[in-house]
Amino acid sequence: MFPFSFEWAWDAGHYLFFGGMWYTIIILSLGMTFCVVKTIVDTASGKGGHHGDDDAHHGTCCSNKGNNGHH
């Protein structure tokens, strides 16, 4: 039975179930939206992660590659 069916009866169980379902959907959507927006802002401002770049992890410059990151 579907809500658009004429036999649908809105009772407390339906309100509780659909309220919880939409609450969950909204919380997940807000969390995902925050993550996407933060990723875009961080990438645009140059604060994005340097995955796979060992020099950025060790804090050395590209001109110091000969010393393997040791000071």
Rosetta constraint file for C-alpha pairs under 8 A:
AtomPair CA 1 CA 5 HARMONIC 6.71 0.50
AtomPair CA 1 CA 7 HARMONIC 7.72 0.50
AtomPair CA 1 CA 8 HARMONIC 6.85 0.50
AtomPair CA 2 CA 8 HARMONIC 6.70 0.50
AtomPair CA 3 CA 8 HARMONIC 5.56 0.50
AtomPair CA 4 CA 8 HARMONIC 7.22 0.50
AtomPair CA 10 CA 14 HARMONIC 5.96 0.50
AtomPair CA 10 CA 15 HARMONIC 7.05 0.50
AtomPair CA 11 CA 15 HARMONIC 6.48 0.50
AtomPair CA 12 CA 16 HARMONIC 6.06 0.50
AtomPair CA 13 CA 17 HARMONIC 6.06 0.50
AtomPair CA 14 CA 18 HARMONIC 5.92 0.50
AtomPair CA 15 CA 19 HARMONIC 5.66 0.50
AtomPair CA 16 CA 20 HARMONIC 6.09 0.50
AtomPair CA 17 CA 21 HARMONIC 6.09 0.50
AtomPair CA 18 CA 22 HARMONIC 6.02 0.50
AtomPair CA 19 CA 23 HARMONIC 6.00 0.50
AtomPair CA 20 CA 24 HARMONIC 6.13 0.50
AtomPair CA 21 CA 25 HARMONIC 6.24 0.50
AtomPair CA 22 CA 26 HARMONIC 5.98 0.50
AtomPair CA 23 CA 27 HARMONIC 6.21 0.50
AtomPair CA 24 CA 28 HARMONIC 6.17 0.50
AtomPair CA 25 CA 29 HARMONIC 6.00 0.50
AtomPair CA 26 CA 30 HARMONIC 6.06 0.50
AtomPair CA 27 CA 31 HARMONIC 6.20 0.50
AtomPair CA 28 CA 32 HARMONIC 6.17 0.50
AtomPair CA 29 CA 33 HARMONIC 6.00 0.50
AtomPair CA 30 CA 34 HARMONIC 6.09 0.50
AtomPair CA 31 CA 35 HARMONIC 6.33 0.50
AtomPair CA 32 CA 36 HARMONIC 6.21 0.50
AtomPair CA 33 CA 37 HARMONIC 6.07 0.50
AtomPair CA 34 CA 38 HARMONIC 5.96 0.50
AtomPair CA 35 CA 39 HARMONIC 6.06 0.50
AtomPair CA 36 CA 40 HARMONIC 6.26 0.50
AtomPair CA 37 CA 41 HARMONIC 6.15 0.50
AtomPair CA 38 CA 42 HARMONIC 5.96 0.50
AtomPair CA 39 CA 43 HARMONIC 6.00 0.50
AtomPair CA 39 CA 48 HARMONIC 7.71 0.50
AtomPair CA 40 CA 44 HARMONIC 6.04 0.50
AtomPair CA 41 CA 45 HARMONIC 6.14 0.50
AtomPair CA 42 CA 46 HARMONIC 6.15 0.50
AtomPair CA 42 CA 47 HARMONIC 4.95 0.50
AtomPair CA 42 CA 48 HARMONIC 5.45 0.50
AtomPair CA 43 CA 47 HARMONIC 5.90 0.50
AtomPair CA 43 CA 48 HARMONIC 4.86 0.50
AtomPair CA 50 CA 56 HARMONIC 6.43 0.50
AtomPair CA 50 CA 57 HARMONIC 7.54 0.50
AtomPair CA 53 CA 57 HARMONIC 6.71 0.50
AtomPair CA 54 CA 58 HARMONIC 6.26 0.50
AtomPair CA 55 CA 59 HARMONIC 5.95 0.50
AtomPair CA 55 CA 60 HARMONIC 5.19 0.50
AtomPair CA 55 CA 61 HARMONIC 6.51 0.50
AtomPair CA 55 CA 62 HARMONIC 7.03 0.50
AtomPair CA 55 CA 65 HARMONIC 7.80 0.50
AtomPair CA 55 CA 69 HARMONIC 6.88 0.50
AtomPair CA 56 CA 60 HARMONIC 6.41 0.50
AtomPair CA 56 CA 61 HARMONIC 7.59 0.50
AtomPair CA 58 CA 69 HARMONIC 6.45 0.50
AtomPair CA 59 CA 69 HARMONIC 7.88 0.50
AtomPair CA 60 CA 64 HARMONIC 6.49 0.50
AtomPair CA 60 CA 65 HARMONIC 7.82 0.50
AtomPair CA 60 CA 69 HARMONIC 5.94 0.50
AtomPair CA 61 CA 65 HARMONIC 7.26 0.50
AtomPair CA 64 CA 68 HARMONIC 7.57 0.50
AtomPair CA 64 CA 69 HARMONIC 7.10 0.50
AtomPair CA 65 CA 69 HARMONIC 6.65 0.50
AtomPair CA 67 CA 71 HARMONIC 7.47 0.50
